[in-house]
Structures are given as structure tokens and as C-alpha cells.
Amino acid sequence: MATNVVVIDSTARRAIIKTNPGMYLSDVLQQASQKLGIPDASQYGLRHNNKQLDLSRSIRLSGLTSGAKLEAVQLSKSAGVVSVALQLPQSEATAGQARLTDKFPSTTTLWQVLRQFEAGAAGSGSKRNLTARGAPSTGSGAGRLYYEQPVLHVIGRDLASFTDLQKTLAQLGLNNGSVLIKLSYKISEEPLEDAMTQIQAYFKEVDPQPTQAEALAQMKVDEEAAKKEPVKPEWLDDHQMQDVQPTTGGEPQLEATESTSESVPPTTTVSDRPVSIYRPPTDSAPVTTSYNEADYVPTVEHAQKHQERLLQESRNKRLPTDAEILAKQKEQREQLQKIESIEIKVRFPDQSAISCKFGQDDTAATLYRVVRDHLNEKLKSEPFVLSQPGVRDKSGGILSENDQKLIMHHQFKGRVLVVFAWDEAKASVEARGIKQVLKPEVRQQAQEYVPPQLPQLAAESEDSGTKIDLGSKKQEKEETGSKSKVPKWLRMGKK
């Protein structure tokens, strides 16, 4: 009996999937990812009622009802470890070795698992032929060999086609734990030489891949390094950027960050501008700062200044004349003309960023062109927008791609943060689902953003103002403790 389930992603987009009792949840996620524009379904899982679902289960065994709402949630970026036991057929079970076992990352494909066991890099260490076997056909005459197609029986399903063997363990719902894979063969209708040509087309070996032991060892090293690595914050907001020194270009004012700035040179893009590339932060939590509660206790001077400000705002003010308005505008233009360059940092959906300097002649179209030069080749034709966070105007802070100058028209000063986003009305669904939008060669040149050490504040002078004793909750409790909690009006009865 066919049923429907609804899969919802993080942006509240929905995909209705028609299922049957024998359908696996991993196939449900695969179909939903195609409809929702998720580029890599192996990086996602399904959750129902805040409970993670086992993708290796079928609809019949999952306990889901028709119309169930499932959430597509992103899994951890680090690959899990899966213990794989390969059950060999009787023809390959020699010297009592009918089963080979080893551990693989969850990003390993089924074909790579076979190749690892075949080469002896996994299992017992002995080499065997598992993927290039041929057998004569009974009806074609002697001398013609046909390809013996390996068939893998994994969690109740048979996977035999080259497309199925390209699936990773994670795509089958295996992100951890153990699994038994039974290997068998069937004689195909393809001659052995033609099958070898197809294998080279489906499974191209560009560079020698590391063995599963090396991959697991590298995963452990990465996990240990991630635990020891200090937390890195995102790029600071506009009001905080005044105290941040750029890591490239200019002379650093803080001695503590001088070595960091000189060790990483800026990259050069096709727009012939020095650009700094920053990789996404390792943790979304901001760097903790020292907190002193005494700094938030107001003084008498603070109270007096607050009263003066309230008094000034309550008085009637004369509106400026046209001459005064023109004089103020002229003064602002003169100040903007004195600015030689500004630094704009563009933050992308995966929290990576690029930082570049712009001059008086640069326009909003120039900024869009620089950003487009760093995008992946297949995404350059997709429409996107750049906006300033926190800016409230008719356009919502969005910068239009036109010839308006960044400094004179948009009045950019110092360092400015803009955010990259896909055009919701014009961009394709596939593009909106992609987070890593930068070129692979640009991402390889990315560096970790290291916030500069702020200078130590001078010691507080003795005359820091008279502190106002606001009291404490304990004192208030002691003062009111002797009084009855019964309201006064309730105690006014007869004696």
C-alpha cells in the first residue's frame, strides 16, 4: 500500500515522497534531496519528532504513518566509522576465510570497499580477484568470456549495477556501527572486455586513494586537532570592525599580530586585486571575553549626564535652514573625498569570507564582479545579491548592481561587512541549496581568521566617579523579611 511522507529542510521547503512498505529511508532521503536541491544527501539524515531515524530501515519497520513529517538535518562534517564484514562466496572461501572484516569511513563507496578487500589493503592482507572476473557463457560457444557482475546483499537489498556500487555507506544509512555484506556473482550479458571499459568510465582512478587504515588514522588526527584548536569567531559586526586590524595589507598596529599578518600573503584573483580568503569558523560560539560586574555599576556622573540628555531632548529645537543642510552635505562630501580606500568583507553561506580593498572609482558593479570571479564556474551565471546586515532602508540593505560608487554614493567608510545570498526569485533551486560557492582553488588558499589581541586598557584612575549603591537582593530580602507578606488592605479587618 503506497503512502506519502513529507520531508522538510532547514529553510522550510517541503517535498512529498510517495513510498511503499519495502522502501528504505535512505531512498526517501535521496529522492527528497533531489526535489529540495540538496547537493550531497550523504551529509544529511532524517528526524521524526526530534528523534533520529535509522536510514537503513524500511518504511515497514520504521513505524512511520502516512503523512508523517520528516526533517532533513545536516549530519556532522566528520565521517563516521563503519565495521564491514564481507561474506565471500564458496568459490572464494579458501583456507577457512569465508568472511573478511575491517573498518571504513562512512564516505567510502561500495566499489572502494570491494577494491580494498581485493587489493589486500583491508581484511586478511591476501590479494584476490573480486571485481574483474569472467566466465564462459553456455550459449555463446567456447572462448568468449562474459563479465561476472558482483552482487552485494546489504540490509535486505541487492546492489549490482555500477550506479548502485557508487553509493557510499552513508547513503545507505550506515554512518556508524557494523554491517554484513554478502558477496555473490551473476554472469552478465556484457563481454569481459566491454565491461572493463565501462568500469573505467564509471570508476575513474585519478589519484591513488589512501587505504581505509590511513583514512581512519587521518580522521583520528583531525578529531584530536579539532579538540585542541582554539575557538575562532566569525567576522565581527560593523560596530566592532573599527578595532580589528586586517591580516593582509597595511602596517599592523599590534605587535602581537605582526607575525600572523606577514606569514599569510594575500591571494590574487582574476580581477587583479589582492584578496584575503578566510575559511569558515570551526565553532559558532564567540570568543569569551572578560566580564567585570563593577564596570556596569552606574556612577553619579552617569546619572547626571543621563538627566542632562533627557532635558535637552525635551526642549524644542529649531529646524535647520536650507543653507545649513547644504553646508552639512558639502562637509560630508569633502570628508568622503578624503577617503583613499575602504575594505569590504563578503561573507558566504558556509561562513567563509573574502576581504578586498576598493577605491574612489569602484562601484557596486565592481564589487559584484569581484565576488562573481571567486564563485564556482557552474554558479557564475546564477543571480545573487549583496546586502549590509543591520541596515534598514527601502531595499532592506541590498546593494543593487549598478554604477553607484561605493564611497561617494553608498558612503562606505573604514571596513564594511556585506553578506552574500542567492536571489530568491531568480536563482535556481539547486544553487540555493549549495553552501560552498567558492572555487575549489580559492578554498584551498583560505586561511583561518585570527582575531587581533586588543591592547590592555590603562589602569583605572582613582577618581572613577562615585558609585551608586543599588543594593542587593539579599539586603532587600532582609529589609522586607520582618514585614508580613499579607497586603495592608487585607489586614484592615476587625480586631
N, C-alpha and C positions, 0 to 999 in steps of 0.2 A: 504494500500500500504506500503510495507516494505521499510525502509530507513536505511542508515548506518550513525553513528556518530563516531568520533574519539576522544578518551579520552587520554590525555597526563598528565603524572605525573611530579613531580619536577625534575626527572632525565631524562626527555625527552623520556621515554619509552611510546609506543603507544599501544592502544588496540582498535580494531574496533568492535563496538557493533551493531548488527542488531536489529533494533527497528520497532515498528508499532505505529500507531497513538494513540492507547489506552495504550501504555506502559508508566509507570511513571518514572520520572527522578531518583527516589530513587532506582528503579530496575536497571536502567542503571549504576548507581554508584556501585551497588552491583556486577553486572557482571564484570564491569571494574576492581574492586578491586581484584577479583579472578584471572583475567588474569595478572594484574600488580603485584600481590603478596602483596597487601596492607592488613595487618593483621586485622585491625578494620575499616571497611568502615564508621562506625558511627562518626569517628573522622575527616571525610573529607566531602567536599562539591564540587559542580561543578560550574565553572565560564565560561562564554562565553563573549568574547570581553570586558574583565575586569569588567563584571557585574555578581554578584552572582545570581545563579538560584535558584528558589524555587523547592526543590526536591519533594514536594507534588503535583506538577503539572504533567500532562501527556504530551507526545510529541505533541499531537494535540494542547494543549493550551500554550505550551512553546514558540511557534514562531520559533523553530529551523528548518532549512532546511536540506536536505540530504547532508551529507559530512561535517556537522558543526564540528568544532574543539572545544572540551571542555577541560578545565583544572581541574584536581583533586587537590584541595588545602586543606591544613590542617586547620581545624577549631580551635577555642580557646579550650584550655585544660579544662577550667571550663565549667561545664554543664549549659545549659540554663534552663529557667523555662517555662513550658507549662501549660496553663489553660485548663483543661479537663472537659468537660461536658458529663456525661454518661446518655444517654436516655434509661430508663428502659422499658421493655415490659409491656403490660397492666396487666399481671398477677402479676407483682412486684410493680406496681404503686399504692401504698396504701397511704391513707390519703393525697392525692393530691401531693405526692412526686414522680413525674414521671421523674425527672431529678436530678442527683447528680453532684455537681461541686466541684472541688478542684484543687490545683496546684501540679505539679510533676516535678522533674528534667527530662531533656530530655534523660537521660540514663536509665529511668525506662522502663521495658518491659510491653507489653500489659497485660500479665498474672499478673504481680505485680499490675497493675492498678486495675484489677478486684479483686484481693485479698485484696487490701487496702480498696476498697469500700465495699467488703464483710465483712471484719472484723470490719467495723465501724471506722477504723483509718482515713478514708477520707469521705468526704460528710457530711451527717446528723448526723453520730455517731451511728446509729442503725445497728445492725447486720442483715445480710440476706444471703441466700444461692444463690450464683451466679455461682459457679464452680463445684459443686458436686450434680447435680440434676439428678434424674432418673424418667423414665416414662414407663408404661407398653406398650408393643408392641401389636398392634391389631391382628397380625397374629401368635404370638408365644404362645398364651394361657395366662391364668391368673397366677400371681405370679412371673413372670420374668420381672425384671426391666432392661431397657436399658438406656444407658447414653445419657443425653440431652446435646449435644455439643453446647457451647456458640459460637455465630457468631457475630463478631464485624464488623459493616459497618463504615469504616474510609475513608474519602476523596474519595468516589466513588468506593471503592473496599470492598469485603467481605473477612474477615480473620477468618478462623475457625479451621485449623489444629493446632496441638501442635507446629509445626515448625513456623507457622506464628505468634502464640501468644508469641513466644520467642523474636520477634523483638522488639527493643526499639523504643521509639518515634522519636529519632534522625534518626534511619534507615528508618523511613517513611517520612523523610524530615521535621520533626517537632522539631525544635530547640528552638523556642520561639513562642509567640502569643497564640492563643486559637484554640481548635478543638472540634468538636462534634462527639461523638462515640455513635452509635445506637446499642443496645444490643438486640439480638433475639436468639432463640434456635431452634435446629432441632434434632430430635431423630436419633441417630446413630445406627449402626448395632452391636455395641460393648456392651456386658453386663456391668452393672454398676461396678461390682467388677473387671472386666478386665480393664475397663477404669481407675479406681482408681490406679491400678498397673502401667499402662502406665504413668499416671500423676506423680507418684512418680519417675519414671525413667526419665521423661523429665524435671521436675521441682523439683530438689533436694533442700531441705531447710537445708543447712549445719549449718548456724548460723542464729539466728533471725536478720532480716534486720531492720534497722531503718525505722520509718514511714516517709511519704513524708514531714510532717511538720518538723521532726528532720533533714531530709536531706536538706531541704531548709534553715533551720536555720544554719546548718553547712556550707552551701555554702556562706551565707552572712558573717559568721565569717571568712572564708578563704579569701573572697574578701577584707574584711577590713584589714586582716593581711597582704595580699599581697601589699596593698597600703602603709602600714606603714613600710614594710620591706625594709631595705636599699638595693641598687643595689649591686649585687655580680658579680665580673668579672670572666672570665674564667681563667684557669691556665695560668700563664704568659709564654711568649716565652723563648727560651733558653738564649738569652742575658739578660733577665730580671730576670732569676731564681737565679742569684748569690746573689741577695739581699733578697730573700724570705726564711724565716725560716720554717722548716717543723712543722706541727701541732702535729706530733707524733714522739717520739724517739729523743734522744739527749736533751741537755740543751738549752732552749731558751735564746737568747741573748737580747731580748727586753722584758722589764718588762711589757709592755702593752699587750703582747700576752701570758704571762706566764699562766694566769688563763685559757685561751681558750685551750692551749695545754694540760693542765693537766685534764681538765674536760671531754675530749673525749678520752678514751683509744683506741688503735688500735685493730682491729679485727684480728682473727687468722683463716686462711684458711686451707684447707686440705694439702697444701704444707708446713704447719708448719712454716709460715713466718708471722711476724707482718705486716699487711697491713692496710692502711688507705683508707676508702671509701668516696668519695665525690659525692654528688647529683648534678644534672645539675643546672647551674646558673638560677636564676629567671628572669634575664634580660640580653639580649645580648649586651647592651651598656656598655662600660668600665667605670670604676670609674673615675670621673673627677678629674684632678689634677690642682694645682695652676699654673697659667701662668703669667710670668713676661716678658714683651716685652723687658725690658732693658737687660735681660740675652742673647738676641740674637743680640745685637749690637756689632760688632767686635771691637777689640782694635788694637792699633798699633802693639802690641806684636803678636797678631793673624796674622796680615798681614805679619810680618817679618818671622814667623815660616812657613807660607804657601809658601813664596818665597824661603826659605831655602829648603823646601821639594821638590819643583819643580826643584830647581837647582841640588839637589842630584840625583833625578830620571833622569835627562837629561845626567848625566855623565855615561861613560862606566864602567861596573862593571866586575870584574874577576869572572869567574865561579868557584864554589867550587871544590876542588880536591876530588878524591875518598876517601882519608883518612879523609878529613873534613866531607864528607857525612856520613861515617861510625861512626865518633865520635859524630855527631849530633844525629844519630839514636840510638846510645848507651845511650846518655844522655836522650833521650825521653823514652827509655825503663826503665831506672833507675827511672825516675820520675813516670811512670805508676806503677812500682812495689811498690812504697811507698804508693799508694792509698789503704786504707783498705776497703772502701765500697763506693758505689755510690747509689743514689736514682733515681729511674725511675718512672715516672708518665705516665700511659697509659690512653689516652682519647678515649672514645667510641662515637658511632654515635649520641647518645642522649645528649652528652656533659657531661655525668657523667664520673668519673675517679677513678682509684685506684693508690695508691702510695706504693712502696715497695723498700726495700734496697737489694742490691746484692753485693757479694764479688768477690775476685780474681778468684775463681774457677767456678763461674757461667758463663754459656754460653748463646748464643741466644736461644738454645733449652730450657734452664731453664726458660727464660723469657716467651717463648710461652707456656710452661707448666703451669706457674703460671696464665697467662691470661686465659687459657683454663679451669683451675679449677674454675674460677669465672663465667664462662658462664652458661647460662641456659642449662638444661640437653639435650633438644632436639636440641641444636645448637653446642654441643661439637664436633660432627663429621663433621661439616661444615668447609671447609678450609678458613683461613683468613690470612692477612698479617699485619705486624707491620712496620711502616715507621717513619723516622725522618723528620718533616716538615722543609723545607728550605735547606735540604742537596741536592746538585747537584752532582750526580755521574752516573755511567752507569746503576745502578739499580734503580735510582730515589729515593735513601734514604731508600729503603726497606731492612729490616733485614731478611736474609734467616734463616730458622730454621735448624741450624747446630751446630757443636761443637766449633765454634769460640768463644773465651772468650770475654765478654763484655768490660772488661777494657783493656786487652793487645792487642786484635785484632781490636776491634771497637773503642778503645781509648776513652771510655766514662769517663767523669770526673764530679765531683760535682753532679748536678741534671740535668737529661735529660728528655725530653718530647718525647714520641712516640705516634703515632696515630693508632688506630685500624680501620681496614677496611676489608670488605669481599673480597675474591678473585673473581674478575670479571669473570674470565674464568672458575672457578671450582665450586664456591658457587651456591646454588640453588636460583631461583628467590624469593622463599618465605623467605629465610634467608636474602637476600639483602634488602627486604622490611621491616625487623624488626629493630627497633631502640633501644629498651630496650633489650639489650642482656645479662645483668647480671641476676644472680639468684634472685628470689624474696626475699630470706632471706638475701642476700647481699645488695639489695636495701633498705631493712628495716633498716640496720645498717649504712646507709650512713649519713654523716654529711655535713653541709654547710661549704664551704671553706671560711675562714675568712682571708683576706689578712692582714699581719702584718703592724703595723704603722711604717713607715720609720722614722729613727731618724732625728731630726731637724738639718739642716745644721748650721754650725758656722756662726757667723755674718761676713759679707764681710769686709775684711780689707780695710783700707783707700787707700792703694796702689793697686788698682784693675786694673791698666792699663789706658792708655789714650784712651778715647772713640773717635771713628771716627765719625764725624758728617756727616751722609749720606744725611742730609736734609729731607725735607718732600714734599709731593705732593703740599701742599699749597704754600710753598716757590717757588717751580719750576713754579707753575702757575703764581705767582706774578712776577717772573723774566721774564717770557716769555709773560706776558699779554700785555705789551706795544708794542711788536713786532707784525707785521702783520702775519697772518696765511698763506698769499699767498707766495708761494715759491719764492726765489730770482730770479731764472731764468725766472719766469713769469713776474717779474717787470722790466725787462731789455728792455722794448719796447721804442718807440719814446715818447718824452715828448710833 
